[in-house]
C-alpha cells in the first residue's frame, strides 16, 4: 500500500514513506475483512513515544478496535483488546509490526518478527489506520495479505 491508498492528514511521502503529524491519523480508503495479515515498518519522528496501527476501529482513537501501539511511555508496547503491555525499547528507529487475524476471532501481535501476544476479538471488518498519538510518525513497507 502507498499514500494514495489512505485518507487523512498525511505529510508528503518521501522515498516510499508516509508521514503522519502528531495527533493526526490516516485510514485506508477501503474496508478489509478477516482473515488477513497486515505488516508495516513504523517509527517516530524524534524521540520515542506512542504510535499505533489499528484494524476495524470505529474511529481514529489509538487504542480502539484491534490496536498495536508501540512506544507507549517511550519504550513499551500496548495491544488491544486486553491492554497487554510489555517492554520493547525505543521506536525512534524502524520497527516492523504485524497483525494476523484468522477467519474466526483470533488476533496475533508481532514486533520485529517475534509474536508478543494473542487474544480474541469479534471484530470482522473495517479500516486500517495509522495513528500518530504522542509523536509524528513515519510508515513504510505496508503489506496486506491473507
C-alpha positions as CSV (number, residue, x, y, z in Angstrom):
1,X,0.0,0.0,0.0
2,X,1.1,3.6,-0.6
3,X,0.0,7.1,0.4
4,X,-2.7,7.1,-2.4
5,X,-4.5,4.2,-0.6
6,X,-5.2,6.4,2.5
7,X,-7.4,9.3,3.5
8,X,-6.5,11.7,6.3
9,X,-3.8,14.2,7.1
10,X,-0.5,12.9,5.9
11,X,2.7,14.7,5.1
12,X,4.3,14.5,1.7
13,X,5.6,11.0,1.1
14,X,9.4,10.7,0.8
15,X,11.2,7.7,-0.7
16,X,8.1,5.5,-0.3
17,X,7.5,6.6,3.3
18,X,4.2,8.1,4.6
19,X,4.4,10.8,7.3
20,X,1.6,11.5,9.8
21,X,1.8,14.5,12.1
22,X,1.4,14.3,15.9
23,X,-2.2,13.9,16.9
24,X,-3.3,13.0,13.3
25,X,-4.2,9.7,11.6
26,X,-4.7,8.2,8.2
27,X,-7.2,5.4,7.3
28,X,-7.5,3.1,4.3
29,X,-9.9,4.1,1.6
30,X,-11.2,0.5,1.5
31,X,-12.5,-1.8,4.2
32,X,-10.7,-5.1,5.0
33,X,-12.1,-8.3,6.4
34,X,-10.8,-11.4,8.2
35,X,-8.7,-13.4,7.6
36,X,-5.9,-11.0,6.9
37,X,-2.3,-10.2,7.7
38,X,-1.1,-6.6,7.8
39,X,2.5,-5.6,8.4
40,X,4.4,-2.3,8.2
41,X,7.5,-0.6,9.5
42,X,6.9,2.3,11.8
43,X,9.0,4.8,13.7
44,X,8.6,8.2,15.4
45,X,10.0,11.4,14.2
46,X,12.1,12.5,17.1
47,X,12.1,10.9,20.5
48,X,10.4,7.6,21.2
49,X,6.7,7.9,22.1
50,X,3.3,6.3,21.3
51,X,2.3,5.5,17.7
52,X,-0.3,2.9,16.6
53,X,-1.6,0.7,13.8
54,X,-5.3,-0.3,14.3
55,X,-7.8,-2.5,12.5
56,X,-11.5,-2.3,12.5
57,X,-11.8,0.5,15.0
58,X,-14.9,2.7,14.9
59,X,-12.8,5.9,14.8
60,X,-9.2,7.1,14.9
61,X,-8.6,6.6,18.6
62,X,-5.2,4.9,19.1
63,X,-6.4,2.1,21.3
64,X,-9.7,1.1,19.7
65,X,-10.6,-2.0,17.7
66,X,-7.6,-4.3,17.3
67,X,-4.7,-2.0,18.2
68,X,-1.0,-2.4,18.1
69,X,0.7,0.6,19.9
70,X,4.5,0.9,20.1
71,X,6.4,3.5,22.1
72,X,3.9,3.8,24.9
73,X,5.6,5.6,27.8
74,X,8.6,5.8,25.4
75,X,9.6,2.1,25.4
76,X,6.6,-0.2,25.7
77,X,4.1,-2.0,23.5
78,X,0.4,-1.9,24.2
79,X,-2.1,-4.2,22.5
80,X,-5.9,-4.1,22.5
81,X,-8.2,-5.7,23.2
82,X,-6.9,-6.6,26.6
83,X,-4.5,-3.8,27.2
84,X,-1.5,-6.2,27.2
85,X,1.8,-4.3,27.8
86,X,5.5,-5.1,27.6
87,X,8.9,-3.6,27.3
88,X,10.4,-3.2,23.8
89,X,12.8,-0.3,23.7
90,X,12.9,2.8,21.5
91,X,10.7,3.3,18.5
92,X,12.8,6.2,17.1
93,X,14.3,3.7,14.6
94,X,12.3,1.4,12.2
95,X,10.4,-1.3,13.9
96,X,8.4,-4.0,12.0
97,X,4.9,-4.6,13.3
98,X,2.4,-7.3,12.2
99,X,-1.2,-8.2,13.0
100,X,-2.5,-11.6,11.9
101,X,-6.3,-12.1,12.1
102,X,-7.6,-15.6,11.5
103,X,-11.0,-16.4,10.0
104,X,-12.8,-16.6,13.4
105,X,-11.8,-14.4,16.3
106,X,-8.0,-14.9,16.8
107,X,-5.7,-11.9,16.7
108,X,-1.9,-12.3,16.9
109,X,0.5,-9.4,17.5
110,X,4.2,-9.3,16.4
111,X,7.1,-6.9,16.8
112,X,10.3,-7.4,14.8
113,X,9.1,-10.9,13.7
114,X,8.5,-12.1,17.3
115,X,5.0,-12.9,18.5
116,X,4.3,-10.9,21.6
117,X,0.6,-11.5,22.3
118,X,-2.5,-13.4,21.1
119,X,-6.1,-12.6,22.0
120,X,-9.7,-12.8,20.6
121,X,-11.8,-10.1,19.0
122,X,-15.2,-10.5,17.4
123,X,-14.5,-7.6,15.1
124,X,-14.7,-8.8,11.5
125,X,-14.1,-5.9,9.1
126,X,-13.3,-2.2,8.8
127,X,-10.5,0.2,8.1
128,X,-6.7,0.0,8.6
129,X,-5.5,3.1,10.4
130,X,-2.2,4.6,11.5
131,X,-2.4,7.0,14.4
132,X,0.4,9.4,15.4
133,X,-0.6,9.7,19.1
134,X,2.2,11.3,21.1
135,X,4.7,12.0,18.2
136,X,4.7,12.4,14.5
137,X,5.4,9.1,12.7
138,X,6.8,7.6,9.6
139,X,5.4,4.4,7.9
140,X,6.8,2.3,5.1
141,X,6.6,-1.2,3.5
142,X,2.8,-1.7,4.3
143,X,1.8,-5.1,3.1
144,X,-1.7,-6.7,3.3
145,X,-2.2,-10.5,2.8
146,X,-4.4,-13.4,3.8
